[in-house]
């Protein structure tokens, strides 16, 4: 899917432009990828792995929730209940 554009300096001398793009981490909303506004609170991080022409192939790098969604999940004044269990593996 096409999700946006990123800038890179042109190839000059021994510095190749495609090598400068590899390893970059892109951050975008899941709603932008899926065209679904219900998922706008999830931020997806993608890492550029490979360059094919003018296209970058990415790999999943991580996911975060937006700050307003985190604050909505953790309400002020709530108590925390901890549970402990002995588990044998």
N, CA, C and O of each residue as an XYZ file, in Angstrom:
356
protein
N       0.830     -1.185      0.000
C       0.000      0.000      0.000
C       0.864      1.233      0.000
O       1.992      1.223      0.491
N       0.335      2.272     -0.543
C       1.060      3.532     -0.555
C       0.599      4.349      0.639
O      -0.597      4.587      0.809
N       1.544      4.779      1.466
C       1.163      5.490      2.690
C       1.776      6.868      2.807
O       1.425      7.602      3.731
N       2.669      7.255      1.924
C       3.252      8.581      2.023
C       4.565      8.681      1.281
O       4.955      7.777      0.543
N       5.244      9.807      1.491
C       6.521     10.049      0.840
C       7.549     10.431      1.895
O       7.201     10.981      2.940
N       8.801     10.140      1.623
C       9.886     10.531      2.502
C      11.004     11.154      1.679
O      11.209     10.787      0.522
N      11.712     12.078      2.264
C      12.773     12.789      1.563
C      14.121     12.100      1.769
O      14.382     11.507      2.815
N      14.956     12.194      0.757
C      16.315     11.657      0.839
C      17.212     12.499     -0.064
O      16.762     13.010     -1.090
N      18.483     12.643      0.320
C      19.425     13.398     -0.508
C      19.789     12.576     -1.738
O      19.816     11.346     -1.687
N      20.064     13.249     -2.820
C      20.394     12.552     -4.058
C      21.703     11.792     -3.942
O      22.542     12.085     -3.090
N      21.856     10.816     -4.814
C      23.095     10.057     -4.873
C      24.221     10.966     -5.363
O      24.104     11.615     -6.403
N      25.309     11.001     -4.599
C      26.465     11.805     -5.021
C      27.732     11.107     -4.550
O      27.872     10.775     -3.373
N      28.635     10.894     -5.465
C      29.902     10.249     -5.118
C      29.685      8.816     -4.679
O      29.097      8.014     -5.405
N      30.162      8.501     -3.490
C      30.023      7.133     -2.983
C      28.777      6.939     -2.137
O      28.468      5.816     -1.740
N      28.054      8.026     -1.853
C      26.833      7.922     -1.047
C      25.646      7.619     -1.948
O      25.300      8.414     -2.821
N      25.031      6.473     -1.731
C      23.888      6.045     -2.538
C      22.608      6.393     -1.779
O      22.498      6.133     -0.581
N      21.645      6.980     -2.484
C      20.413      7.453     -1.861
C      19.608      6.303     -1.246
O      19.023      6.460     -0.174
N      19.577      5.157     -1.916
C      18.790      4.042     -1.402
C      19.353      3.494     -0.090
O      18.606      2.996      0.752
N      20.671      3.590      0.078
C      21.284      3.130      1.321
C      20.937      4.052      2.485
O      20.867      3.608      3.631
N      20.719      5.339      2.192
C      20.348      6.286      3.245
C      18.936      6.039      3.743
O      18.613      6.383      4.880
N      18.092      5.450      2.911
C      16.708      5.170      3.310
C      16.596      3.909      4.168
O      15.724      3.826      5.032
N      17.461      2.940      3.939
C      17.368      1.662      4.657
C      17.572      1.883      6.154
O      18.503      2.575      6.564
N      16.710      1.302      6.950
C      16.809      1.419      8.396
C      15.987      2.554      8.965
O      15.859      2.652     10.185
N      15.421      3.419      8.130
C      14.566      4.502      8.631
C      13.290      3.932      9.206
O      12.766      2.931      8.717
N      12.792      4.573     10.247
C      11.550      4.139     10.883
C      10.474      5.177     10.588
O      10.631      6.359     10.892
N       9.379      4.714      9.993
C       8.246      5.567      9.667
C       7.159      5.353     10.707
O       6.947      4.230     11.164
N       6.472      6.417     11.080
C       5.389      6.315     12.056
C       4.121      6.893     11.432
O       4.116      8.033     10.969
N       3.044      6.101     11.421
C       1.798      6.559     10.836
C       0.618      5.908     11.541
O       0.770      4.915     12.252
N      -0.547      6.478     11.333
C      -1.758      5.951     11.950
C      -2.233      4.719     11.196
O      -2.092      4.631      9.977
N      -2.796      3.771     11.932
C      -3.359      2.581     11.309
C      -4.575      2.957     10.473
O      -4.887      2.283      9.491
N      -5.264      4.029     10.857
C      -6.421      4.495     10.098
C      -6.018      4.935      8.696
O      -6.780      4.747      7.748
N      -4.824      5.522      8.550
C      -4.349      5.936      7.234
C      -4.045      4.733      6.344
O      -4.247      4.790      5.131
N      -3.565      3.653      6.939
C      -3.257      2.454      6.155
C      -4.521      1.724      5.712
O      -4.615      1.273      4.570
N      -5.492      1.609      6.615
C      -6.680      0.797      6.347
C      -7.898      1.595      5.901
O      -8.947      1.012      5.627
N      -7.778      2.919      5.822
C      -8.921      3.796      5.509
C     -10.092      3.526      6.446
O     -11.241      3.444      6.013
N      -9.787      3.389      7.746
C     -10.792      3.105      8.766
C     -10.550      4.051      9.934
O      -9.569      3.894     10.662
N     -11.429      5.030     10.122
C     -11.239      6.045     11.154
C     -11.376      5.489     12.573
O     -10.968      6.158     13.522
N     -11.929      4.301     12.746
C     -12.078      3.716     14.082
C     -10.743      3.300     14.684
O     -10.648      3.112     15.897
N      -9.721      3.155     13.866
C      -8.410      2.703     14.336
C      -7.404      3.840     14.404
O      -6.198      3.600     14.344
N      -7.874      5.063     14.526
C      -6.972      6.216     14.462
C      -6.121      6.380     15.718
O      -5.171      7.163     15.699
N      -6.420      5.679     16.800
C      -5.648      5.811     18.037
C      -4.431      4.894     18.073
O      -3.663      4.941     19.033
N      -4.235      4.064     17.057
C      -3.076      3.165     17.008
C      -2.020      3.746     16.076
O      -2.291      4.012     14.905
N      -0.809      3.940     16.608
C       0.314      4.423     15.809
C       1.209      3.231     15.473
O       1.681      2.522     16.361
N       1.428      3.030     14.191
C       2.228      1.906     13.712
C       3.594      2.423     13.282
O       3.693      3.454     12.616
N       4.642      1.708     13.662
C       5.993      2.034     13.216
C       6.435      0.979     12.212
O       6.341     -0.221     12.468
N       6.921      1.447     11.062
C       7.413      0.567     10.015
C       8.866      0.912      9.726
O       9.227      2.088      9.665
N       9.690     -0.095      9.549
C      11.116      0.093      9.259
C      11.358     -0.249      7.789
O      10.913     -1.292      7.309
N      12.063      0.631      7.080
C      12.359      0.403      5.663
C      13.455     -0.653      5.555
O      14.552     -0.484      6.088
N      13.141     -1.747      4.858
C      14.070     -2.863      4.723
C      14.738     -2.907      3.348
O      15.912     -3.258      3.232
N      13.975     -2.547      2.302
C      14.483     -2.725      0.945
C      13.937     -1.623      0.047
O      12.858     -1.090      0.304
N      14.669     -1.284     -0.994
C      14.255     -0.267     -1.948
C      14.102     -0.923     -3.314
O      15.016     -1.603     -3.782
N      12.943     -0.722     -3.962
C      12.715     -1.219     -5.316
C      12.268     -0.050     -6.177
O      11.097      0.327     -6.156
N      13.185      0.520     -6.927
C      12.865      1.678     -7.760
C      12.548      2.876     -6.887
O      13.403      3.346     -6.137
N      11.310      3.378     -6.983
C      10.871      4.498     -6.157
C      10.015      4.032     -4.991
O       9.417      4.857     -4.301
N       9.943      2.725     -4.757
C       9.131      2.166     -3.675
C      10.009      1.614     -2.560
O      11.069      1.041     -2.812
N       9.550      1.798     -1.320
C      10.253      1.268     -0.155
C       9.446      0.105      0.411
O       8.243      0.233      0.637
N      10.095     -1.009      0.637
C       9.451     -2.157      1.274
C       9.732     -2.078      2.764
O      10.881     -1.939      3.183
N       8.675     -2.167      3.559
C       8.812     -1.972      5.000
C       8.486     -3.248      5.759
O       7.890     -4.184      5.225
N       8.894     -3.254      7.012
C       8.622     -4.351      7.923
C       8.077     -3.748      9.221
O       8.433     -2.627      9.582
N       7.223     -4.485      9.913
C       6.634     -3.998     11.165
C       7.731     -3.769     12.192
O       8.601     -4.619     12.384
N       7.686     -2.604     12.859
C       8.713     -2.251     13.840
C       8.132     -2.052     15.243
O       8.841     -2.210     16.237
N       6.847     -1.706     15.325
C       6.245     -1.513     16.631
C       4.879     -0.845     16.535
O       4.469     -0.377     15.473
N       4.185     -0.813     17.672
C       2.880     -0.172     17.739
C       2.733      0.541     19.069
O       3.172      0.031     20.100
N       2.120      1.718     19.056
C       1.844      2.474     20.274
C       0.420      2.986     20.208
O      -0.181      3.064     19.137
N      -0.109      3.333     21.366
C      -1.396      4.012     21.431
C      -1.152      5.505     21.556
O      -0.146      5.930     22.123
N      -2.073      6.303     21.024
C      -1.931      7.742     21.166
C      -2.125      8.134     22.624
O      -2.724      7.394     23.405
N      -1.615      9.298     22.976
C      -1.657      9.748     24.371
C      -3.081      9.919     24.873
O      -3.366      9.575     26.020
N      -3.979     10.438     24.052
C      -5.357     10.629     24.503
C      -6.056      9.297     24.747
O      -6.888      9.204     25.649
N      -5.740      8.264     23.969
C      -6.326      6.940     24.190
C      -5.777      6.314     25.472
O      -6.522      5.674     26.215
N      -4.477      6.493     25.737
C      -3.895      5.971     26.975
C      -4.532      6.624     28.189
O      -4.833      5.954     29.177
N      -4.736      7.934     28.112
C      -5.342      8.651     29.231
C      -6.788      8.216     29.436
O      -7.267      8.186     30.570
N      -7.482      7.883     28.369
C      -8.861      7.430     28.485
C      -8.938      6.047     29.126
O      -9.896      5.740     29.835
N      -7.929      5.215     28.878
C      -7.931      3.864     29.452
C      -7.556      3.880     30.931
O      -8.052      3.062     31.707
N      -6.690      4.798     31.321
C      -6.249      4.889     32.714
C      -6.935      6.098     33.332
O      -6.520      7.235     33.107
N      -7.958      5.859     34.094
C      -8.737      6.954     34.663
C      -8.181      7.360     36.028
O      -7.653      6.536     36.776
N      -8.311      8.621     36.323
C      -7.827      9.149     37.588
C      -8.716      8.648     38.727
O      -9.941      8.635     38.608
N      -8.099      8.244     39.813
C      -8.844      7.832     40.990
C      -9.191      6.360     41.040
O      -9.793      5.920     42.020
N      -8.839      5.573     40.028
C      -9.117      4.149     40.063
C      -8.047      3.435     40.878
O      -6.905      3.889     40.957
N      -8.422      2.324     41.476
C      -7.466      1.550     42.264
C      -6.935      0.390     41.424
O      -7.605     -0.099     40.515
N      -5.736     -0.029     41.745
C      -5.091     -1.117     41.044
C      -5.204     -2.381     41.886
O      -4.853     -2.373     43.066
N      -5.684     -3.448     41.300
C      -5.786     -4.735     41.983
C      -4.716     -5.644     41.399
O      -4.711     -5.937     40.204
N      -3.813     -6.084     42.264
C      -2.734     -6.945     41.806
C      -3.065     -8.398     42.117
O      -3.666     -8.701     43.148
N      -2.671     -9.284     41.228
C      -2.874    -10.708     41.438
C      -1.566    -11.454     41.260
O      -0.792    -11.146     40.353
N      -1.314    -12.430     42.115
C      -0.086    -13.218     42.037
C      -0.467    -14.690     41.881
O      -1.406    -15.165     42.520
N       0.254    -15.396     41.041
C      -0.006    -16.810     40.834
C       1.320    -17.542     40.686
O       2.250    -17.047     40.048
N       1.394    -18.729     41.287
C       2.573    -19.581     41.126
C       2.360    -20.455     39.887
O       1.356    -21.158     39.775
N       3.307    -20.399     38.972
C       3.180    -21.114     37.716
C       4.386    -22.007     37.548
O       5.517    -21.565     37.747
N       4.163    -23.259     37.184
C       5.237    -24.198     36.893
C       5.319    -24.411     35.401
O       4.308    -24.637     34.737
N       6.549    -24.335     34.870
C       6.742    -24.547     33.440
C       7.632    -25.727     33.189
O       7.908    -26.058     32.035
